[in-house]
Amino acid sequence: MVDAGAATAPPPLGWTRKENTTMRAIRVDRFGDPRVLVPVELPDPVAGSGQAVVEVAAVDTLFVETQIRSGAFAEPFGVRPPYVPGGAVTGRVRTVGPGVTGDRQGRTVAAVGISGGYAEQVAVPAEALIPVPDGVDPQRAAALLHDGPTALGLFDAAAVQPGRWVLVMAAAGGAGILLVQLARAAGARVIAAARGQRKLDLALEHGAEAAVDYSEPGWSEHVAKTVGGEGVDVVFDGAGGTLGAEAFEVTASGGRFAAYGAPSGDFAAIDTGRAARRGIKVIGIDRVQYGPDERRAQTRRALQEAAAGRIRPVIGRTYPLERAADAHAAIEAREVVGKTLLLP
């Protein structure tokens, strides 16, 4: 695990804890810039029937959460203020409600597909709990909760072959760095594409054979030259937009193009008819839009892969919960390499 160091700052004025009655959380009362992420005191959650209360150790964050908070992606996700963000956490089971079976209390767990995770505690359905394997600390586990299932699902669908070229766009992102590792472990030759030398160096450290800065003109020609003009067998596109469209142009006939990221606001515009004529299989984001059961299964798999040492998430920066606004600002500014976590 790589940790660039926790960002620390004193809590905001008025931020105090009233034991056993309230907890700290981050609430969005209106859409807007990161400053709408406001620290608040909320009642401690109580475990209802079939629920457990998790004392949160780490919260995963996603770029899409910044887009929802701004209002740009609020409608597709059905989100309206006021709300507490956060769809994936790790922590310790504090209490369980009626009807919850098994010895869960006190266990270290992950919870995915939830809401209200930007908080010290969160009540979740007991069925959403996933045990964190021994040897995987809560922060490393949290860094895998979204990107682990995404990377594994795309990797499975793309059928990466030993000795063939794989291009990973946004290779230093949370999912991108995992795809670099998975492809290299499968025996593929990996080209990492990202913005800036720091991100390229990280991808090279994690198994990429070559790296290219896609902020520079002619980057796709450099990719084509690297692979000898035959094209790339598999593209994992975490960049989207015009960068993703340019990556499609270097995809080999008969190859696979897997699109999963749109930090620019749009996925790559791919002519499906042209892709079909070239025999290119286009794998869309719907491939990793799992139902609850499959998401939990893929999350368990990601945690097991981490416990076995086969994948290693990169944690670029951590922030105290009360600095969620700073975390969102850093994510939007593309300042962070790897994952950004909140620590209550």
C-alpha positions as CSV (number, residue, x, y, z in Angstrom):
1,M,0.0,0.0,0.0
2,V,1.2,3.5,-0.9
3,D,0.1,6.3,1.4
4,A,1.2,9.8,0.5
5,G,0.4,10.9,4.1
6,A,-2.7,11.8,5.9
7,A,-3.9,15.4,5.5
8,T,-4.5,16.8,9.0
9,A,-6.2,19.9,10.3
10,P,-8.0,20.9,13.5
11,P,-11.7,20.2,13.4
12,P,-14.0,23.1,12.6
13,L,-15.4,25.3,15.3
14,G,-18.4,23.8,17.0
15,W,-17.4,20.3,16.1
16,T,-17.8,18.4,19.4
17,R,-19.0,15.0,20.2
18,K,-21.8,14.3,22.7
19,E,-21.1,10.8,23.8
20,N,-23.8,8.2,23.2
21,T,-26.2,10.6,21.7
22,T,-24.9,12.1,18.5
23,M,-22.2,11.4,15.9
24,R,-20.3,13.4,13.4
25,A,-21.3,13.3,9.7
26,I,-21.0,15.2,6.5
27,R,-24.2,16.5,4.9
28,V,-25.1,18.1,1.6
29,D,-28.0,20.5,2.0
30,R,-27.8,21.9,-1.6
31,F,-25.9,21.0,-4.7
32,G,-22.7,23.0,-5.4
33,D,-18.9,23.1,-5.1
34,P,-17.1,21.2,-2.4
35,R,-18.0,23.7,0.2
36,V,-21.5,22.3,0.4
37,L,-20.0,19.3,2.2
38,V,-20.8,20.5,5.7
39,P,-19.9,18.9,9.0
40,V,-23.0,18.2,11.2
41,E,-24.0,16.4,14.3
42,L,-26.7,13.7,13.8
43,P,-28.3,11.3,16.1
44,D,-26.4,8.0,16.6
45,P,-28.0,5.4,14.3
46,V,-29.9,2.5,15.9
47,A,-29.9,-0.9,14.3
48,G,-33.4,-1.9,13.2
49,S,-34.6,-5.3,12.3
50,G,-32.1,-7.1,10.0
51,Q,-29.6,-4.2,10.4
52,A,-26.2,-3.6,11.9
53,V,-24.5,-0.4,13.0
54,V,-20.9,-0.1,11.8
55,E,-18.4,2.1,13.5
56,V,-16.7,3.5,10.5
57,A,-12.9,3.2,10.1
58,A,-12.5,4.3,6.5
59,V,-14.8,5.6,3.7
60,D,-14.1,5.0,0.0
61,T,-14.6,8.0,-2.3
62,L,-15.3,8.2,-6.0
63,F,-15.0,10.9,-8.7
64,V,-18.7,10.3,-9.5
65,E,-19.5,11.5,-5.9
66,T,-18.1,14.9,-6.8
67,Q,-20.4,15.0,-9.8
68,I,-23.4,14.0,-7.8
69,R,-22.6,16.6,-5.2
70,S,-22.3,19.3,-7.9
71,G,-25.7,18.4,-9.2
72,A,-24.5,17.3,-12.6
73,F,-25.2,13.6,-12.1
74,A,-27.8,13.9,-9.4
75,E,-30.8,13.0,-11.5
76,P,-29.4,9.7,-13.0
77,F,-28.5,8.6,-9.5
78,G,-31.8,9.8,-7.9
79,V,-30.1,11.9,-5.3
80,R,-31.7,15.0,-3.7
81,P,-30.5,17.2,-0.8
82,P,-30.3,16.9,2.1
83,Y,-28.2,13.7,2.0
84,V,-25.2,12.2,3.6
85,P,-22.8,10.8,0.8
86,G,-20.9,7.6,1.0
87,G,-21.7,4.2,-0.5
88,A,-18.9,2.0,0.9
89,V,-17.1,1.8,4.2
90,T,-15.0,-0.4,6.4
91,G,-15.2,-0.6,10.1
92,R,-16.3,-2.6,13.2
93,V,-19.8,-3.9,13.9
94,R,-20.9,-2.1,16.9
95,T,-24.4,-3.4,17.4
96,V,-26.9,-5.6,15.6
97,G,-30.7,-5.4,15.4
98,P,-33.4,-8.1,15.9
99,G,-33.2,-10.9,13.4
100,V,-29.5,-10.7,12.7
101,T,-27.9,-14.1,13.0
102,G,-24.3,-15.2,13.5
103,D,-21.5,-13.8,15.5
104,R,-21.1,-10.4,13.9
105,Q,-20.6,-7.9,16.8
106,G,-17.1,-6.7,17.0
107,R,-16.1,-8.1,13.6
108,T,-14.1,-6.0,11.1
109,V,-16.3,-5.7,8.0
110,A,-16.8,-3.9,4.7
111,A,-20.2,-2.6,3.6
112,V,-21.0,-1.8,0.0
113,G,-24.1,-0.6,-1.8
114,I,-25.1,1.5,1.2
115,S,-25.9,5.2,1.8
116,G,-24.8,7.6,4.5
117,G,-21.2,6.4,4.8
118,Y,-19.6,9.9,5.3
119,A,-20.2,9.5,9.1
120,E,-18.7,8.0,12.2
121,Q,-21.4,5.4,12.3
122,V,-23.8,4.0,9.7
123,A,-26.7,1.6,9.9
124,V,-26.7,-1.0,7.1
125,P,-28.6,-4.1,6.2
126,A,-26.8,-7.1,7.8
127,E,-26.7,-8.8,4.4
128,A,-24.5,-5.9,3.1
129,L,-21.7,-6.8,5.5
130,I,-18.6,-8.5,4.1
131,P,-15.9,-9.9,6.4
132,V,-12.5,-8.3,5.9
133,P,-9.8,-11.0,5.6
134,D,-7.0,-11.2,8.1
135,G,-4.0,-9.3,6.9
136,V,-6.0,-6.7,5.0
137,D,-6.2,-3.5,7.1
138,P,-9.4,-1.4,7.0
139,Q,-7.9,1.4,4.8
140,R,-6.6,-1.0,2.2
141,A,-9.9,-2.8,2.2
142,A,-11.8,0.5,1.8
143,A,-9.7,1.4,-1.2
144,L,-10.9,-1.8,-3.0
145,L,-14.6,-1.5,-2.3
146,H,-15.6,0.2,-5.6
147,D,-12.6,-0.2,-7.8
148,G,-11.8,-3.8,-7.0
149,P,-15.1,-5.2,-8.4
150,T,-14.9,-2.8,-11.3
151,A,-11.4,-3.9,-12.3
152,L,-12.1,-7.6,-11.8
153,G,-15.3,-7.5,-13.9
154,L,-13.7,-5.6,-16.7
155,F,-10.7,-7.9,-16.6
156,D,-12.8,-11.0,-16.8
157,A,-14.9,-9.6,-19.7
158,A,-11.8,-8.5,-21.7
159,A,-10.2,-11.9,-21.8
160,V,-6.6,-10.6,-21.5
161,Q,-4.1,-13.0,-23.2
162,P,-0.5,-13.6,-22.3
163,G,2.0,-11.8,-24.5
164,R,-0.6,-9.4,-26.0
165,W,-0.6,-5.7,-25.6
166,V,-3.0,-4.0,-23.2
167,L,-3.5,-0.2,-22.9
168,V,-4.8,1.1,-19.6
169,M,-6.1,4.6,-19.8
170,A,-6.1,6.7,-16.5
171,A,-3.6,4.0,-15.3
172,A,-2.9,5.7,-12.0
173,G,-6.5,5.9,-10.9
174,G,-8.0,3.5,-8.4
175,A,-9.3,1.0,-10.9
176,G,-6.6,1.7,-13.5
177,I,-3.7,0.7,-11.2
178,L,-5.5,-2.6,-10.4
179,L,-6.0,-3.3,-14.1
180,V,-2.3,-2.7,-14.7
181,Q,-1.5,-5.3,-12.0
182,L,-4.1,-7.8,-13.2
183,A,-3.0,-7.6,-16.8
184,R,0.7,-7.9,-16.0
185,A,-0.1,-10.9,-13.7
186,A,-1.9,-12.5,-16.7
187,G,1.3,-12.2,-18.7
188,A,0.2,-9.3,-20.9
189,R,2.4,-6.5,-22.0
190,V,1.0,-3.3,-20.5
191,I,1.1,0.3,-21.7
192,A,0.0,2.8,-19.1
193,A,-1.5,6.1,-20.2
194,A,-2.0,8.9,-17.7
195,R,-1.3,12.6,-17.2
196,G,2.0,13.7,-15.8
197,Q,5.3,11.9,-14.9
198,R,4.3,11.1,-11.3
199,K,1.4,9.0,-12.4
200,L,3.3,7.3,-15.2
201,D,6.1,6.4,-12.7
202,L,3.5,4.9,-10.4
203,A,2.1,2.7,-13.2
204,L,5.6,1.6,-14.1
205,E,6.3,0.6,-10.5
206,H,3.1,-1.5,-10.5
207,G,3.9,-3.6,-13.6
208,A,3.5,-1.5,-16.8
209,E,6.1,-2.1,-19.4
210,A,5.7,1.2,-21.1
211,A,4.0,4.5,-20.3
212,V,2.7,7.5,-22.3
213,D,1.5,10.9,-21.2
214,Y,-1.9,11.5,-23.0
215,S,-1.7,15.2,-22.3
216,E,1.0,15.5,-24.9
217,P,0.2,15.7,-28.7
218,G,0.8,12.5,-30.6
219,W,0.5,10.2,-27.7
220,S,-1.6,7.6,-29.6
221,E,1.0,7.5,-32.4
222,H,3.5,6.7,-29.7
223,V,1.3,3.8,-28.5
224,A,1.0,2.5,-32.1
225,K,4.7,2.7,-32.6
226,T,5.4,0.8,-29.3
227,V,3.2,-2.1,-30.3
228,G,4.6,-2.2,-33.8
229,G,1.6,-0.9,-35.7
230,E,-0.6,-3.9,-35.2
231,G,-2.8,-2.2,-32.6
232,V,-3.6,-3.0,-28.9
233,D,-5.4,-6.2,-28.2
234,V,-7.3,-4.8,-25.2
235,V,-8.0,-1.2,-24.1
236,F,-9.3,-0.4,-20.6
237,D,-10.6,3.2,-21.0
238,G,-10.9,5.0,-17.7
239,A,-10.4,8.4,-19.4
240,G,-13.4,8.7,-21.7
241,G,-14.2,11.6,-24.0
242,T,-11.8,12.5,-26.8
243,L,-9.0,10.6,-25.1
244,G,-11.0,7.4,-25.1
245,A,-12.0,7.9,-28.7
246,E,-8.4,8.3,-29.6
247,A,-7.6,5.1,-27.7
248,F,-10.2,3.3,-29.8
249,E,-8.3,4.1,-32.9
250,V,-5.3,2.1,-31.7
251,T,-7.4,-0.9,-30.8
252,A,-6.5,-3.9,-33.0
253,S,-9.1,-5.5,-35.2
254,G,-10.6,-8.4,-33.3
255,G,-9.6,-6.6,-30.0
256,R,-11.6,-5.6,-27.0
257,F,-12.4,-2.0,-25.9
258,A,-13.7,-1.7,-22.3
259,A,-15.0,1.7,-21.3
260,Y,-15.6,2.4,-17.6
261,G,-14.5,6.0,-16.8
262,A,-15.7,9.4,-17.8
263,P,-13.8,12.0,-15.6
264,S,-14.2,14.5,-18.5
265,G,-18.0,14.2,-18.2
266,D,-18.6,11.8,-21.1
267,F,-17.7,8.3,-22.1
268,A,-15.8,7.9,-25.4
269,A,-18.1,8.1,-28.4
270,I,-17.6,4.8,-30.2
271,D,-19.2,4.0,-33.6
272,T,-20.6,0.6,-32.8
273,G,-21.1,-0.2,-36.5
274,R,-17.4,0.5,-37.2
275,A,-16.4,-1.5,-34.2
276,A,-18.5,-4.5,-35.5
277,R,-16.9,-4.2,-38.9
278,R,-13.4,-4.4,-37.3
279,G,-14.5,-7.2,-35.0
280,I,-13.9,-5.1,-31.9
281,K,-15.9,-6.1,-28.9
282,V,-17.1,-3.0,-27.0
283,I,-17.6,-3.6,-23.3
284,G,-19.6,-0.9,-21.6
285,I,-20.0,0.3,-18.1
286,D,-23.1,-1.8,-17.8
287,R,-20.9,-4.8,-17.5
288,V,-19.9,-3.7,-14.0
289,Q,-23.2,-2.3,-12.9
290,Y,-23.8,-5.2,-10.6
291,G,-26.9,-6.2,-8.7
292,P,-26.4,-6.4,-4.9
293,D,-25.5,-10.1,-4.7
294,E,-23.0,-9.9,-7.5
295,R,-21.4,-6.8,-6.2
296,R,-20.9,-8.4,-2.8
297,A,-19.4,-11.5,-4.4
298,Q,-17.0,-9.4,-6.5
299,T,-16.1,-7.4,-3.4
300,R,-15.3,-10.5,-1.5
301,R,-13.2,-11.7,-4.4
302,A,-11.3,-8.4,-4.5
303,L,-10.5,-8.6,-0.7
304,Q,-9.4,-12.2,-1.1
305,E,-7.1,-11.2,-4.0
306,A,-5.6,-8.5,-1.8
307,A,-5.1,-10.9,1.1
308,A,-3.3,-13.2,-1.3
309,G,-1.1,-10.3,-2.4
310,R,-2.2,-10.5,-6.0
311,I,-3.6,-6.9,-6.1
312,R,-2.4,-3.9,-4.2
313,P,-4.5,-0.7,-4.1
314,V,-2.7,2.6,-4.0
315,I,-3.9,5.1,-1.4
316,G,-2.8,8.5,-2.5
317,R,-4.2,10.6,0.3
318,T,-6.3,10.4,3.4
319,Y,-8.4,13.1,5.0
320,P,-10.2,13.4,8.4
321,L,-13.9,13.2,7.9
322,E,-14.4,16.9,8.7
323,R,-12.2,17.7,5.7
324,A,-14.4,16.0,3.1
325,A,-14.7,19.3,1.2
326,D,-10.9,19.3,0.8
327,A,-11.0,15.7,-0.4
328,H,-13.5,16.5,-3.1
329,A,-11.6,19.5,-4.2
330,A,-8.4,17.4,-4.5
331,I,-10.2,14.7,-6.5
332,E,-11.8,17.3,-8.9
333,A,-8.4,19.0,-9.4
334,R,-6.8,15.6,-10.3
335,E,-4.3,16.1,-7.5
336,V,-4.4,12.6,-6.1
337,V,-2.7,9.6,-7.4
338,G,-4.7,6.5,-6.5
339,K,-7.5,6.4,-4.0
340,T,-8.7,9.2,-1.6
341,L,-10.1,8.0,1.7
342,L,-12.0,9.7,4.5
343,L,-11.1,8.7,8.1
344,P,-13.7,9.4,10.8
